[in-house]
Amino acid sequence: MKFTLKGNYFNGDFNYPSLTGPDAAEKTIIRECPADLALKLWECPVKYGHVEQVVQSADKGFKTWRALPMQERINYLKKYQEQVLAAKEEIATAIALETGKPYWESLTEASALASKVDVTINESLPRIKAKHIKDIMPGTQGHVYFRPLGACLIIGPFNFPCHLANGQITSALISGNSIIFKPSEKTCYSAQVMIECFHRAGFPEGVINLIQGDGEIGRRLVNEKSVKGIFFTGSKEVGQRILSSTYKDLSKMVALELGGKNSSIICQDTNIEHALNEMIKACFLTSGQRCTSTSLIPIHESILEEFLDKFHGLAKKIVVDHPIEYEKEPFMGPLIDQMSIDNYLLFVGMAKREGIQEIMRGKVLTKNFNGHYVSPSIHLAQSMDPKSHFLMSEIFGPNATFLPFKEIEEAISMANATEYGLAASVFTKDKAIYEKCLQEIDAGILNLNRSTVGASARLPFGGVKNSGNYRPAAVATIDACNFQMASLEISSDKPEDRTKIKGLDL
């Protein structure tokens, strides 16, 4: 199967960059399927000159879109919802082949696009409903209104190429903003299929915009003066570069969803079988390529041996295979690219050099298709060494590292030891321990008896420390899509109702 890219989308239509002549694309990105490197999925011409045209299109679309009544915006989103429902199998296939995620997991992502529209309308929208305060001052009414920012740039990740961007796009749109979507250069076709759904829904010209390309495209868009909202999901390093590029332009609102080094604390009173099931998902779902994946497991020393032995046994049973053309339906697909394999193996070797015990070795796997397949890895560290690069770094691969503890204070200290603060979980029957973790763990998400993966779109999603900048996504994304306007309204202009000013006779 080969996908056909249509180019960039602006001014209400797709525009394929020229491949020859003085106006030709500056470079071409070739994407191979990570599950089958013999399959070339597409070629993407990168046209830096389209950046200005895309921004101009978004500017024009914003002026039209912001003027529409809210109900009309909702009607357009409902039409889009119908389109993504009809296209969910096509979207799932694109996600599976571009990312390597098993088809069942890709279909879960594709199916969530439509339900996110309902969450945006029913639960996000009320957060920006105008507020009115009677008699806030004598003879004066107070009001708070929410106004759109302008053109909003959404820079998406590869691991959830449609779902994460979709939540930011729908929140920006319902608020009255136009959008520019710059997807990962690894998932251009998934993004295109989603944008085609907006096109078929009939959105006004310029409201929806898509530009494909590399990091240079993103850099240029970030620095465009007309771009007023920036939503980025990706690595800490790129997020920091975005902040460095925009800090002098105070008109830009920047929301960052970055990495994580997430802990799941297993207490001695936990239901071991339940925790095992949750931990396998937390560590190895999406081949560990989720910002919320668990990689550190502080576990009470009294149950360490039993739990680790059973966890190892389950990990050895994990099926790793092609996302669609498999012999047995897989739990894990390949990693996204060769660089990810190199990085994963680098950390496996690093653990050994740092003296951390290897329980299950992560290695490259040979399958029927030549792809980026690896096995899970499991390690056991005796303490949380702040000098350990292995323990402190986000690996973004299928790794689980166990750390024994005696008292809950030790476990909390382990969870807080890294520079990240995205997600954590605690497995216990003791509500007092859970309450203590709620008070003391530095994370944007803390789950009880549930893994760190699988967040709800109806709750805020985001991290602290180097996992984000205090602008959570999911239901709260809409908060970053608007600015608040305060208004005082005199309710009476009668002389007797005027405020008397000392020293001034009116």
Secondary structure, 3 states (H helix, E strand, C coil): CCCCCCCEEECCEEECCCCCCCCCCCEEEEEEECCEEEEEEEEEEECCCHHHHHHHHHHHHHHHHHCCCHHHHHHHHHHHHHHHHHCHHHHHHHHHHHHCCCHHHHHHHHHHHHHHHHHHHHHHHHHHCCEEEEEEECCEEEEEEEEECCEEEEECCCCCCCHHHHHHHHHHHHCCCEEEEECCCCCHHHHHHHHHHHHHCCCCCCCEEECCCCHHHHHHHHCCCCEEEEEEECCHHHHHHHHHHHCCCCCCEEEEECCCCEEEEECCCCCHHHHHHHHHHHHHHHHHCCCCCEEEEEEECCCHHHHHHHHHHHHHCCCECCCCCCCCCCCECCCCCHHHHHHHHHHHHHHHHCCCEEEECCCECCCCCCCCCECCEEEECCCCCCCCHHHHCCCCCCEEEEEEECCHHHHHHHHCCCCEECEEEEECCCHHHHHHHHHHCCCCEEEECCCCCCCCCCCEECCEECCECCCCEECCHHHHHEEEEEEEEECCCCHHHCCCCCCCCC
